[in-house]
């Protein structure tokens, strides 16, 4: 949704890197680029003016002029201002103190209210609530049936005493009466949340606006949520204001955030209407729904990822016991990490949903957006097919998979021998890297990350590794051809090792007996004179 805006902002910030101080011209040029980026993203003009003015004012202040890295400070300012226009803080649902909590949904035709009602019901069910869906959209053909189907999908009952418009008539019953009766039904069957799905309407439709107001007056909802399609651009702001004046609402729900439209309306609604965005829907699945966090959305727009949401989804999807077993195996406890364990981890990852969406939550994902868009979601299924075509013994010990076995596995999984070879090779590399990380190792050249094939370092191109080994002695250290100098270098290395053993954390030594420490190292007698 915000890909264009993210790319433009990233290009703007690149021009600031490497500058020790920002001049007035730098600030003006940056503000101009940010203004263009927001306007191209279809953000409302008044919002753009306020945003750019706030950024310029703060950029000229002491927080940037006295910063060690002015470019990073400007990015922080833009992030803070984005969070502000998106709502500042996360807005949570208000629940009734007594009786069922009534949530009324309203919005434009085609905004996705009926589907969103079921998504909201599933989310509330996962929060430990007992929701009841109410079919008050009696104008749109088969809207009642659609809500019943969606309710069955998520396991939530639907209150639908009126059949609604089944395609033959315009009016299918009394929506106000259905809404009023639903509250009594919820009390009788002990439902603590009532979700009222109303008919779609246009901002200029006075009759439909009147019906929505009548439903509101009949059920006295605790929350009225305006459902808006994030892809319709500036029209969303016009309708949002018209609906606010005609009926009123407490919060906004954005749908279709996974679309490819510019999405500036989503950034503008909070500033224009004064009502916070509370929820966001980003896909067709019933689970593609979550609370809207302004700080996380701003982080995504600036290509800094959304790791917190990723962690929350992983906590819901992953089996803690299975994850603990895998971690123990990778750290050298509980046996060896096998292809069965690898398959189990892949299946847990599948529970998170689309791999493309998962990877987009990582920092810097915007730099590989094209690769992510071309990612084949069926790759995990292909890997699963190959592993399931192996015998239990082969999964437990992949080293035994020879040429004939690979041909049989390829035939059984419908893949090629090259696919099987690639999977086995990747498994060994992945296991080695994961074990290195579990034991506190790291990627060569990058702190905390093990070496990746094709990226240099261990696991990189073999030719360079062999060439480097030829010029080094044992332990990978360069040795002098002069025997006396070589002995001195060895003695210096031993002395350094002794110091690290005595003071592993690099703290200032107080009373350290280096001779005793050297004696404990059990060094050859020839080297003892160098340590005194």
N, C-alpha and C positions, 0 to 999 in steps of 0.2 A: 504493500500500500504506500509506504513512504520511501520507496527506493530512490526516486528521483531527487527528493529533498535530501536524503542521506548522502547521495553522491555529490550534490552541489555543495553541501556544507563541508564534506570531507575535502573537496578541492580547495575550498576557501581557506580551511585551516592549514593546508599544506604550504600555502604561501607565507604563513607566519612562522613556520619552523626555522630554527637556526638564528632567529633575531634576538639579540640580547636586550634591546629596548624597542618599544613600539612608538613610532612617531605619530603625529596627528594625521598625517596622510595615510599611514598604515591602518589606523582605526577607521577612518572614513571609507577607505577602499573595502575593508572587511565588512563594515555595516552595509555598504552598497551591495556587495555580493550576497549577504544574508537576506537583504530586502528582495533581491531578484529571485533567490531560491524560494522564499516563502510565497511570493506572488505566483511563480510558476507552479507551485504545489496547490494553488487555488485557495490559499488562506485569505480570509476577508481583509480588505484594505485597512479598516480601523485597527484590527488586531496587529497587522504588520507594522503600522506606524508606531503603536504603543510598544511593541516588542523591540524594534530597532532602536527607538529612543532610549529604552531602558538599558539595552546592551551598550550603546555609545556612552551613556552617562557613567555606567560602572567601569567601562574600559578606560575612561579618562581618569579614574580615581586612583587612590594609592594602592589598592589591591593588585593592580596590574603594573603600575610604574615601579613599585618596589619589589615585584615578584622576581624570583630567580629564573623562572621560565614564563615569560609573558604569554606565549602562545597557549600553553596549557591553562593559564589563568583565564584567558578569553574563552576557551572551550568550556571551562567550568561555569563562567558567567552565562554563556548560551544555554548550557544544560539547566542551570537554575531558573532561567527565564522560561524555558520550555516547560519545565515542571510547573511553573506558576500558571502559565496560560492553559495548561491541561487540567488544572484543578488544585494544585498544591499538595493536598493530602488525599489518601484513599478514603472514599466515602463508603461506609458500610450500610447495610440494610437496617432499618429501624423495625423492631418487632413490638407487637402490642403487649402491654403489661398483663392484660387479661383477655381471654377469648382468642379466636383465630386471628392471625395477622393477614390482612387483605392487601394484595398487590394487584393493581390494575395496570394493564398494558394498553397503550394506545399509540397510534402513529399513522404513517402513510400507507396507502395500498401498495402491496408488494415489498414492504420493508422487511418482511420475514417475522411478523409477530407470532404467528401460530407455531412455527418451528422453534422460535426463541422461548415461547412459553414452556415447551417440553424440556428445552435445555435448562432453563431456570429451575424447573421442577426437579430434574435430575441432580443439579448442583445442590439444591436445598436438601434433597434426600441424602446426599453424601455428607451433608453437615449435621445429619441426625434428625432432620425435621420430617413431618408427615404431611406433604402437600396434597392439595386437591386442585385439579385443573377444571376450569369452568368455561363452557363453550357459549360465549355471548355474541360471536360473530355469526349472525343469522342471515346476513345479506349476501355474502359471497358464496357462490355455488360450492357445495361439498366442504365448506370450511369446518363444519362440525365433525364430519367423517375424518378429515385430515388430523384434527386434534385428537380424536379417539385412537387413530393409528399411531400417532406420535406418543400418546400417553401409554399405549401398550408396549411400545419399544423401550421406554424408560421405567416401566413398572409403576406408573402412577395412575390412580383412578381418575376418570373424567366425569364430571357432572354435566349431563346434556339432556335435559327433559324435553327440549324442543329439537326437531329434526333440522330446522333451518332451511335454507334455500337449497333444494336438491337439483336445481337446474330448470325447474318448470315455473317457479314463481319468484317474484322479487322479494316479497316479505315472507319470512318463515316462522314468525312468532314474536314474542315480547322479550327483547334482550334485558330490559330493566327488571322485569319480573324474574327472569332466570338468575340474574345477578343477586337479587334480594334473597331468593330461595337458596342460593348456594351457601350463604353464610350459615343459615339454619342447618343445612345438610352437613356442613363441616363440624358444627357443634355436636350434632347428633352422632356422627361417626368418628369424633375425636381427632379431626385433622387440625393441625396447628397453623397451617398456612393455606390461604386461598389465592389462586392465581387466575385472574379474570382476563380472558382473551376477548377483546372487543373488535368490532368491525373496522376495517381500514377506511380512512377518510382523507379528503383533501382539505387544505387549510381554508379554502373559500367555500366549502360546503356547509352552509349554516345549519341545515337539517341534521346532518351527521354530527356536527359539533354539539348540537343540542342534545342528541341522544347520548353522546359520551358524557356530557355534563350531568344528565339525568342518572346514568349508571353511577357516576361518582357520588352524587347526592344520596343514592339509594343504599350504597354499601359503605360509605364513609371510609375509603381505603387509607391504610397507614402509609402506603407508598404508591404514587402514580408515576409510572416509568414511560418516558417517550422513546419509542423504538425508531431509530433512524438508519437508513442505508448510507453507509460511509462513502459510497461511490457516486452519489448524485450531485456532488459539488455544491455550488452556492444556493441552489434551490432548497437544500436542507435547512439553511439558515432562515430563509423566508418562511417556510412551513413551520419550523420550530418556534419562531416568534409568534406566528398566527395561532398555533395550538396553545402556546403559553398564555396568550391573551384570551382565547376562547374557552379553554378548559382548565389549564394550569397543570403543572407536573413538578415532581420533586427531584427527579434525576433522569439521566439519558442513558440509553443502551445503544451501542454502536454495533451494527451487523455488517457482514461481508468485508471484514478487515483484511481478508486474504486476497481481495481483488487487486487488480493492477491499475486502478484509477489513482488520481493524484492525492486524494484524501485530505486536502486542506480543510474541508468542512469540519472534519473531526477535531482539528486543532482550534477551530473558531467557535464552536458551539458553546463551550464553557464561558468564553469571554463575552459573547453576544447575548446569551440568555441568562447568564449568572447561575445556571443549574449544572451541577457536577456530572461528569460521566461516571457511571457506577459499574457497568458491565460491558464486556466486549465479546463478540462472537466472531471467530476467525476460521470457520470451515463449515462443512455440511454435516459432519458427525455430531452426534448429540453431546459428545464430550468436548467439542471445540468451543468452550465457553468458560469465562473466568472473570474474576473481579478485575476492574480496571485500575491499575496502579500508575499514576502520573509519572512518578520517578522512573519506573521501569520502561514506560513507553518513550520517555525522553532519551533514556539510555539506548534504546533500540534505534531511534532516529539518528543519533550521533554515532552509530555503529560501535557502541561499547558493549553490546550484548545484553542479555537478560538472564543472567545466571541464577538469580533467585527463583524465578518462575521455573526454570529447568530443574532446579533442585527440588522444588515442591512437587513437580510432576513425577520426578524419579522416586520420591519418597512414597507417593501413592501407588506407583506401578510396580516397584521392585519388591521382591520377597527378601526381607531382611535376613532370614535364616540362610537362604541360598547365597546371598551376597557375602555373608560371613564365612561360609564354607569355602567359597572361591578365594576370598582374601587370605584365608589360612593356608590354602594350597599354594598360592602365589608367594607367600612368605616362607615357604619351606616346611609348613606343618600340615598334617592331615593328608599326606600323599601328594602325587603329582597332578598338576593341572592338565586335564585330558580334553579331548574333543567333545565329550559329553558335557563337561563343564562349560566349554566354549559355546556349545549349542544352547545350553540353559541361559547363558548370559545374552545371547542373541535374541532368544524368545522374550526375555524381559525387556530388552530394548524395543522390540516390536510393540509392546504394550504402551509405550510412550506415544505412539502414533507415527506420523510422517517423519522420516529421517531428515527430510529437507527442512521442515519446521524446527526440528531439534537443533540442527546445525546452524540455522539462522539465529538462534539465541546466543551463540558463542560470540565473544568479542572479535571484531575484525571480519565477520562473515560477509560484510558488504564487498570486501576485496575479491571474494571468490564467488560472487553472486551468480555469474554465468555457469560455473561448474555445478553449483547447487541446483540451479534450475534444470540442468541436464542429468541430474542424478536419477538413476533408475531405482525406484522403490522396490522393485521385485528382486533386487540383488540378494537381499536377506533370504527370500524364499528359495533362491537357487542354492545358496550356501547350505540351507537346511536340508534340501533334497540330496545334496552330495553327502553330507554327514550321515543322513538316515539310510543311505545306500551302503554304508560300511557295516561290518560285523562288530559286535561288542568288543572283541579283542583288538580290532583295528582302531576303534575309537579310543581305547585305553592306551594303546601303544602305536601311534601313527608311524613310528620308524619302521615298522614291519610291512608297510604298504609298498610293495615293489611294483614293477612294471605291469605284471599280469593282474595284480589286484587293482591297480589304478584303471586298467582297461575295463575290468568288470564293474567297478564303481561308476565309471563314466557312463557305461551302458545302462546301468540300473537307474541312474539319476537323470538320464536324458541329456547329459552334458558331454563335453569333449574331455579327452585325457589332459589337455592343456589346462582346462578349468580345474580339474582335480589337482594337478601339480601346483597350480597357483594357490589353491586353498591351503594345501598342506604346507607349502613354503611360507605363506602369510601367517599360518597358525604358529609355526615355530618362531618366526620373527616377533609376532605379537606376544607370545608367551615369554620370550626372553626379555622384551621391553617391560612387560607388566611385572615380571619378577624383579627386574632391576629397580623399578619404581617402588615396589612393595618393600624392598630392602633399603630404600633411601638413596638409590642411585639417581642418575640424571642423564639427559640427552647430552651428547658431546657438543660442546660449544655453546649450549644454552642451559643455564642453571635450572636444575630440577626436571630436565627432560631427557630421556634416553635417545640414542642415535637412531635416525630414520634412514632406511635404505634410499639411496639416491640423493641424500642431502648432506653428504660428507660425514666424517667422523666414523665411529664403529658402525658397521652395517652399511656404510656408503660404498663407493667404488673400490673394488679390491686392489686394483693396480696401485692406487696411491698408498693404501695401507702397507703393501709389501715394500714399496719403495721407501716408505718412512722407516720400516723395520730394518732395512739394510744399513741405514746410517746411525742406528742406535744399538747400544749394548743391551745387556740383560736389564729388565725392568723398564725398558723404553727410554733410558737416559743416555745422552751422548757421552762417549768416553774418549779421553785423549790418548794419542799414540805414545806419549811419553810415560813410562812406567811410574816415575816419581810423581808426576803431576796427576796421574790416574789414582795413585794411592791417596794423595791429598784430597782429591774430589770425593773419593769414597769415604774418607774420614769425615769430611765436611757433611756429607749426606747422613752419616751415622749420628753425628752430633746434632743435626737438625731433627732427626727422628727421636733422639733422646730427649730433646727439649719439648717436642710435641707430646711424647709419652708422659713427661712430668707435668706438663701444663697444656692439656688438650684443648682448652677453651681460649687460650691466648691471654689469660689474665696475667697481670704483672707479678713476677715471682717475688716471694719474700725470702724464705730460707730454703733453698733447693740444694741438695747435695748431689752435684752433677756426677761426681765420681761414683757415688753409690748407684745413681740411676744408670750410668754407663755399665757398671758391673752387672746390673740386673738384665742388661740386654744380651749378655753372654756373647761378647764380641771376640774375635780372634786376638791372640796376644799381640800380633804385629800392629794392631790398630790402637791399642790402649794408650800408647804414648801421645797420640794426637788428641786425646780427650782430656788431658791434664792441663 
